[in-house]
């Protein structure tokens, strides 16, 4: 059951609109590797009113909404959160961990972070270490890590009375992972719709898009379904080609995939990496194909170096940013609700803030861009008030 906040956001995405499959309305059948739909689009029949309304709404500084009723955080004081990132080398999950540490400190908690390089055996070792230390909660942070990959250890944590909280690995519409007490879910669906909206608007319904996916990211099916649906609704004559690239292969395959796609179809005008860190490998592919200024990028995450690419050149035209600073507070909020006995927000919808960044507003993220900047900071005071910690 989705929370009222979730329902409102999904309804807004549908009405205002806004890492495997092919476009249902405008492609032939096929699998998750690649596929194409008939081209065309543009002209007087192109109605951009809905997509432009969504883009206008989400281009503004987001508004904070309380995720639930006030919660007594006194039970959290002096307790420890044991955090396992999907990889300690990931700057985004490092930022989430930093934010979690900041938020935890404001309610008298501390965070112990378990270093790893993204290997599943290391995740298992981390779980064993966590169970031995008996923290108040275990957090699994990132889009690829889930108890699915270490169910015996997750079951052991549950038996020991240690709740597991997943952080940004699932879309709000996806089921929660096994042995998970709570989650902070990610609006993958909405982000994908906004990327699609921008491409539809920028090409005046004449989009020919290469969509790059990664199946290891648990929310990818939601992103792909949303991309398909958005183009079906607002640009059924647009052309989409999906290509899956495993996360470890981004650096070795994406550049060649991009160049080959452009060379084999000179009408290609957009690449939509579902995750913006892919963009560092897309740009060279565009350059090697001689398509700079002709092929552009719309993507998701709001990673600072990708926003800097937007500031410096005209290849990355749009990035749906998410506020990593808010995520840490959302995690502590869920943990506090569990420890207080009130119970977590079941849907995992903490109202994670999204913002569409383009050339028009990207400097609000900083020059150079900084993680968490450009979203406003009202969420901090509001969470503190929600927790009874307001000064």
N, C-alpha and C positions, 0 to 999 in steps of 0.2 A: 504494500500500500504506500503510495507516495504521499509526502507531507503536503500541507496546503501551499507551502512555499514552492515546492517542486511543481505542483499542479499549475500554479500561477505562471511559473517560468516556461513550462512546456506549452501552455496555452498561448502565452505571449509569442513564443517562437513560431508557433503554427499560424497565428493570426497576423502578427506584425512582421514576421520574418521580413526572422532573426534580426588500427593500423592493420576485403577479400570479396569480391563479387563484382558484378557488372551492372550498369545502369538498367533498371528494369524496364523503364518506359522507352528507352531509345537505344538498346543494344541487343545484339544476338546473345544466345546463352553462352555460358562458359564458367570457368572456375575462378580462383582468386589470383591467378598469375597475371593475366592481362586480358583486355577485351576492348572493343571499340563500338561506338554507335554512329549512326548516320550524322553527318555534319549539317551545317546550315545555320539559320537563326538570324537575328537582327531585323531591322526594318520597322515599319509602322506597327506591326503586330506585337512588338516587344513592350510589355507592360512591367515597368520597374517599380511601381508604386509600393508594393509589399516589401521587396528586398531593400529598397532605399529607406523605407521607414525603419526597418530593423537596424540597418547600418547606422542611421542617424541616432537611434536610441542608444546603441552600444558604443558609439564613438565618444560619448560624454563620460565624465568621471562617474563611476558607479555609485549607487546609493546603498548604504548598509541597511539590512533588515535583521532584526533579532531572529536567530534560528529556532528559538523555543522559549519556554518560560524561564524566569530566573532560577539559578541553581546555587546551592550552598556549597562552596568550595573548601570548607574547613576540613573535610575528610581527606583532602588531597595534600594538606600541609605535611612537609617532611618526607613525602613519598618520592619514589624514583620511577622514571619512565625509561625502559630499555628500548633503544631505537635501532632497527636494522634497515639501512638504506638498500635500494636495489643495487647500487654501486657507490662506493665512497668517491669515485672519480667523476660522478655526475654532478656538475655545478648546480643544477636545478634542485636535486634532492638535498644537496648540501645547504642550499638556501632555505629549504623547508625545515631542515634540522636546526639551522640557526634561529629561525622564527619560532620553532617549537621550544627551543631552549629559553628564548626570551620570554615567551608567554608562560612557560612553566615556572620560571623564576618569580613571576608576579603573584603566584598563588602558593609559593613556598615549596615547589617541587624542583627536582633536578633531572637532567637528561643524560643518560649514558649511551654513547653512540658506538656501535660495533663496526669496526672497519672491515671492509671487504671489497673485492673487485668484481662483484656481480656473478660469481660462480655459485651454482645452487648448493654445492657441498659446503660452501662457506656460510650460506644462509642456514643450513642445518646446524653447523657448528655454532652459529650465533644464537639459534633457538635453544640449543643445549646449554650455552653459557647463561642465557637469560633465565631459564628454569632453575639453574643452580643458584642464581643470585636472588631469586624471588622478588622481582620488582612489583610495583603496583599495577603496571601495565606494560605490554609489549606493543610497539608500533612498527609496522611494516610500511616503509615509505618509498613510493615510486610506482610507475605504471606497469612494471613487469613482475613484481614480487607478490606472492600470494601463498597462503597455507596449502593451496592445491599441490605445491611442490614439496611439502614436508608435513603431510597430514599426521604421521605418528607423533612428531614433536608438537604440532599444534594441539593435538588431543591431550598430550601430556601437560601442556601449559594450562589447558582448560581444567583438567583434573586437579591441578595444583592451585586452582583458583586465580590464575593470572589471565586477565582479559586481553585479547588480541584486538588491536585497532588497525585497520588498513587505511592507507593515506593515498588518495588519488589514483588508485589502480582500476577502479570500476566506474562506469557511467552510472548516473542516477537510475537509469532504467534497467540495469543489469542486476542479476541476483547477487547477494552477498556471498563471499567465499566461505568455505567450510571452517567451522570452529571459530568464527569471527564474532566478537562481542559487539563491535560497532565499527563504523567506517566514516571517513570523510570522503564522500564520492565526488567525482569529477564531472562537470558538464561537457563531456566529449561531444554529445549530440548537438548541443547548442553551438559550440565552437565550430564544428564542421559546417553547420548550416550558415553561419556567418561568413566563413571562408567562401562557400559556394555563392552566397548572396553577392559578395564583393566581385567575384569573377563574372557573374551574370551581369551585374551592373556595369562593370568596367569595359566589358566587351559588347555591351548593348545586345545581349542574347545571341552572340556569335562566338561562344566559347568552344575551344577545342583543348581539352585538359588532360594532362598526364597526372594521375593521382598516385602518389607513392605511399604505400602502407607498410606496416611491420606487424606481423601476426603475434609476436611476443608481447606486445602491449595489450593488456587485457581489455582495454576499452575500445580497441580497434574496430570490432564488429559494429559497435554503436556509431562510431564515426563514419564508417562506410555506408551503413544503412541510411544515416542522416544525409550524407552527400548524395546518394542515389535519389532519396525522396525529394530533397530540395530542388535538384535539377529537374526531376520529373514534374514537379508542381509549377516551377517558374521558368524553366527553359528546356522543354522536352526535345527540342531540336538541337540542343547543344551536344557535343561529342565528348565522351569520357573514355579514358583508357586507364585501367587499374594495373599497378605493378607492385607486387610484394617484394620487399627487400629486408632480409633478416638484420636485426640491429648490429651484430658483429660485422656485417658486410657493407654497412653504409659507406665507409671510407674507401672501399675497393670497388664497389659496384655502381653506386648512384651516379657518379659522373659519366660513366660509359652508357648507362641506361638512358640518361637524359640526352646525351649527344645523339645516340642512335635513334631515339624516338623523334627528335627534331629532324634529323636527316632523312628518316623514312617517311615523315609526314610534315612537309614544310608549312602546312596550315596550322600546326600546333601553336597556340599562343599563351598557354598558361601551364605551369607546374604547380600542383597543390600537394606539398609534403604534409602529411597529417601532423608531423611534429617538426618544429622549426629548426632544430639542430641538424636536420637533414639538409637544410638549405646551403650549408657551407660546401656541400659536395654537388649540389644542383647548379650553383652559379658557374663553376668551371665547365660543366657540361654545356651550359648555354653559351658560354664564351667560345668553347672549342667548336661548337656547331655554327659559329658566326651569327648567332641570333640575339646578341645583346641589343636591347631596345625593342625587340619584337616579341620575345618570350619573357613572361614575368612570373613572379611567385606570390602566392597567397597561402598563409600557413597559420600555425597555432602554437602558443606557449608564451610568447613575449620575452624570450631569452635576450638579455642585453646585447650580445654580439650580433644577433640577427636584426634587432632594432637599429643598431649602429650601421649595419649594411643598408638599411632603408634610408638612414640619414645621409649616407655617403654616395649612394648611387640610385639607379632607377630600376633595379632588377626585382628586389623585394618590394612589392607595392602595398602589402597589407599583412598584418600579423595580429591575430586575436590573442591578446595578452591575458594572463590570469595572475591574480595577486598572491604571490608566494608568502608574503608577510602575513596575510590574513589566514593562510592555511594552518600555520602553527598555532594560532589562537583557536581555530576551529577544532584542532586535534585535542588541545587541552580542555576545551569545552566538553567534548564527548567523554573524555576520561573523567572529568569532574562529575558529570552526570551519572556515570557508572559508580564511582566511589561513594557518591552521596546516597545511593540507593534509589534515586529517582528514575534511573534507566536512561539510556541514550536516545537520541533522535533516531528512530528506527530506520528511516529512509537513508540516513547519512547526508541529508541535504542541509549543509551549513551555509548555503547561499554564497558559495565561492564567487568572488567578483571577476567578471570578464570585461575587457575593454578592447574595442577595435582600434588599432593603431595604424595610421597612414601618414603620408608626408605632412598632412595638415595638422596633426597633433602629436607626432612622435617626439618632438623636442620636450614635451611635458614629462616624458620618461627620463629626462636628464640629457645633458650633452657633455660626455657620453652617457648613454642610458644606464640606469641602475636597477637592480632587482627590486621590485616592490614599489618603484616610484611611478607616479602617474595615475594612481588609483584613489588618491585621497587617503587620509589616515583616521577617519571618523570611527572605523571599526575598533580601534584600540580602546578608546574611551567607552564605546558602547559595550564591548565585551567586559570591561572592568565593572561597568555599572550592572551588567547582567549577573556578574559573579559577586556583587556586593562589595567590590573593592574600590569603588570610585572614591576619589579624594574629596 
